Amino acid sequence: MLSQKSHDMPTADTALPGRDQPVRTDEVHYVTGRPLKGPHPEGFETAVFGMGCFWGVERVFWQLPGVWVTAAGYAGGLTPNPTYEETCTGRTGHAEVVQVVFNPHEIRYAELLKVFWENHDPTQGMRQGNDVGTTYRSAIYYLNDAQKAEAEASRDAYQQALTKAGQGGITTEIAPAGPFYFAEDYHQAYLAKNPGGYCGIGGTGVTCPIGVGVEA
């Protein structure tokens, strides 16, 4: 991954202009063969998480029973239809994220939150391990009030555990889900297409700073 150095978020005046059309991406998931952009089965729900480099994050989630399809993308920013190169400048405001479409009868949102907290370090601010900058910030983008309440409650529970262990404060951004922009085709299911590729999480990189666990 290209190193992202900026720690400052752009404003509407300083953000890159972007474009009207989306970047080219896969139509189906490389591993599951399911459509990235839908249609999805009735009753399924969507979650959006930022945990640093989206390559490793996506693999963590597509392996979970009950997850229908995952997609790497960009969220939380200002620039419409950004490219990867643009997000790397820090001037789009986006975080690298993974969109997770799941069957709530097989896996609950609370269980996804547990995976989120326990597979990265949520205390690092505008970085994740050696990946530095705003695009690598920890983030939960909620799609409804129920997700917001669960995300905030889980944050508080993990903060209690971290504080008890003498660790730092959680810096995770919890905000409404704005537009989700699919990343370029070569980013989708990257670690399935490139098994030896870089992975910042999931046992080979950073994890929750004390390996703390909280009941889902």
Secondary structure, DSSP 8 states (H G I E B T S, - for coil): -------S---TTTS----SS-----SB-TTT--BTT----TT-EEEEEEESSHHHHHHHHHTSTTEEEEEEEEES-SSSS--HHHHTTT-S--EEEEEEEE-TTTS-HHHHHHHHHHTS-TTSSSEETTEESGGG-EEEEESSHHHHHHHHHHHHHHHHHHHHTT------EEEE----EE--GGGTTHHHHSTTS--SSTTSS---TT------
